[in-house]
Amino acid sequence: MKKRRFRYVKQGKATLNQPKKEQSNILASRKDYLKALLTDSFMLWMPVVYLVIYFVFGSREGFGSHKLLGWLYILIPLTIIEVLFLYKAGQTPGMKAYNLKLIWQKTKQKPPLSIIIARQILAKLCFFTFAWLFIFFNKDGKTLPDFILDTAFIYDEEK
């Protein structure tokens, strides 16, 4: 295609051909996803961990003597909080900070509650089994729960 001259565009005789990006098809980068995950760890994990260690067990020695029970007390409320955030808005606070949104790739919309719950449970299992390394070997940068449940993180087009 012939290059448009600026003077013709300025005079209104021609228009610039600017390709439109389809935001809904742009998957989030690994870098942004990991930054959002790190932000969530401070905004969601740390308060829950603090409450469990110091208010439920009384001290870190009490937590240390009941580690399995302590981690259950941490992971169950954390999973519930994340599911509520993802179900309500499609994003957690860390994802909102980096303009990411969770979608179900079948419908290109927010996933149903059952998919969100399954994704969060799988994400916790993958964290403890080192299956989170899958993100570095997948060309799309999707995590194992995203790959299994056909969900993805995209850039939010509303912002």
Protein Blocks (a to p, Z undefined) as FASTA:
>chain_A
ZZddfklmmnopaccddddddfklmccdfklmmmmmmmmmmmmmmmmmmmmmmmmnopak
lmmmmmmlmmmmmmmmmmmmmmmmmmmnopafklmmnopacddfklopacdfklmmmmmm
mmmmmmmnopmmmmmmpmnlpafklmmnopacdddfkZZ
